[in-house]
Every structure is written in structure tokens, then in C-alpha cells.
């Protein structure tokens, strides 16, 4: 079995590793609920089963699909809407992982679409380019062409007010934050001797410096997003998880996020994509699984 055929497995492992990693400012972890009063690790375990199953189903849909990438995305969207309802039913209406269901589902379907290609020819770049082809025009179609003023979704409201494209923008561009920042940060963390947990936290901080996280803006405002980005950058400049000063500032940021109800959930989704693509490239981690 090659790495492409294992993509759904890697995505499933990634979402469990992401939610378990600690500490993550304002986010649910194995040790705390962060800024969330309506969810915990248990809530994520309930929805993760639904999300994981959907990854496998969408991979199969992509593998069996005979039309082009744009048509595949329409099929993925229809299937994903049903999966989203099952996710919400499993958590009694709490939105734990709709973002990664969307992003990871598209990535998994793209992997299935490429499954007949030679494994040696399927790189992260090619996989992400397939995602770009699938979702070309998505932001224009769903955000820039808004012709309604009522019953707007959170993503639509944020685009209308701040021009934030959120996870739609990330997938349409083939996960640029992951390719240009997340993956290099993960490779660097492992090269410096980080364990899996610490490497994931370091990557999260790196992504937090650039991602226009719609979750943060939705729960606070755009100014607060910029503030959090600056705080994450300051932590990295102090060494991040590799220094006592960085770890102290990380704890301060976590407390700040909890106090302000800040939750970088969109960034956490991109952390999961980063982990999945690392495993896609390498098959395993270069450190103990502990």
C-alpha cells in the first residue's frame, strides 16, 4: 500500500493528534477545554469517528470518479453536507470539526482522484494542485458573488465585512500556509529534536502568525486577530517550545485566549492538514510515537 492509498488514514491520525496536542492557545486539548464551554476531548472523539469515515468515503468517491476535478468537487460538496449533519448529530449540535471535514475531505478526494497515477509521481505539490483545480473559482462563486443580505453564514458575514476568505481561500490556493510555512516548520521542529506533541505546538504557533483565522475574527474582531498573530510571532522569537521563555509566553497566550474567548480553530485545521501531508511524504514520524 503506497502513501497515496493511506492518505485517509494519515488525515484520520492527524485530526486525533491535533486535538490531543497541548498546550494550544484557546483550543481543546487532552488536558483542557481552552476557550470552549460546550466541547471537550470527548466531544471531539465523537465527531472524529464521523470525520474519519468521511475521509475514506471521499477517497473512494475520488478514485471512482470519471469526470474532471471541478465536477468531483460538486460531488464532494454534496457528500460532505450529509456528513456535516451526522457530525452535528454526534455532538448534539456542537461544531467541533466542520472546517477539517471540509478541507480534509477535499484533500482525501483529491488523493483518490490521483490514485491510479504512479506513486513516484504524486507529490504534495501535485496533490495540492489537484485541490486547486477542484476548487477553482470557489471564493468568487460563494463569497464574492453574494447576492443576499439575510441568513448569511459566518464565513459569508466575515467576507462581507473584512474580505476574509477563510478555509475556502486556503483550499482554492492549494493550502499555501501549509506548504510554505506549516510543513517547513514541522521538518525544522523534528530536526531540532522535538517530540510529536511539541512539534505540533510549534507548527501551530508558526501558522498562527500568518493565517487569517475566521474563528478568531468571528468570536472577537479583526484587530484581535492581528494581536494574536503578533503574540504568536513574539513567542517564536523567544524560542517557542524550545525555550523556557517561549513556553512561559505560550502559557500567557493560552490564558489570554481563554479570557477573551479566542479560539484559532481555523489554524488548528491547517495544523491537521500539515501533519497529514508530512505523513504522506514520509510514512511515519522521525521520533518515538509517544
C-alpha positions, 0 to 999 in steps of 0.5 A: 500500500503506497502513501497515496492509498493511506492518505485517509488514514494519515488525515484520520491520525492527524485530526486525533493528534491535533486535538490531543496536542497541548498546550494550544492557545484557546483550543481543546486539548487532552488536558483542557477545554481552552476557550470552549464551554460546550466541547471537550476531548470527548466531544471531539472523539465523537465527531472524529469517528464521523470525520474519519469515515468521511475521509475514506468515503471521499477517497473512494468517491475520488478514485471512482470518479470519471469526470474532471476535478471541478465536477468531483468537487460538486460531488464532494460538496454534496457528500460532505453536507450529509456528513456535516449533519451526522457530525452535528448529530454526534455532538448534539449540535456542537461544531467541533470539526466542520472546517477539517471535514471540509478541507480534509475531505477535499484533500482525501478526494483529491488523493483518490482522484490521483490514485491510479497515477504512479506513486513516484509521481504524486507529490504534495505539490501535485496533490495540492494542485489537484485541490486547486483545480477542484476548487477553482473559482470557489471564493468568487462563486460563494463569497464574492458573488453574494447576492443576499443580505439575510441568513448569511453564514459566518464565513459569508458575514466575515467576507462581507465585512473584512474580505476574509476568505477563510478555509475556502481561500486556503483550499482554492490556493492549494493550502499555501500556509501549509506548504510554505510555512506549516510543513517547513516548520514541522521538518525544522521542529523534528530536526531540532529534536522535538517530540510529536506533541511539541512539534505540533505546538510549534507548527501551530504557533508558526501558522498562527502568525500568518493565517487569517483565522475566521474563528478568531475574527468571528468570536472577537474582531479583526484587530484581535486577530492581528494581536494574536498573530503578533503574540504568536510571532513574539513567542517564536522569537523567544524560542517557542517550545524550545525555550523556557521563555517561549513556553512561559509566553505560550502559557500567557497566550493560552490564558489570554485566549481563554479570557477573551474567548479566542479560539484559532480553530481555523489554524488548528485545521491547517495544523491537521492538514500539515501533519497529514501531508508530512505523513504522506511524504514520509510514512511515519514520524522521525521520533518515538510515537509517544 
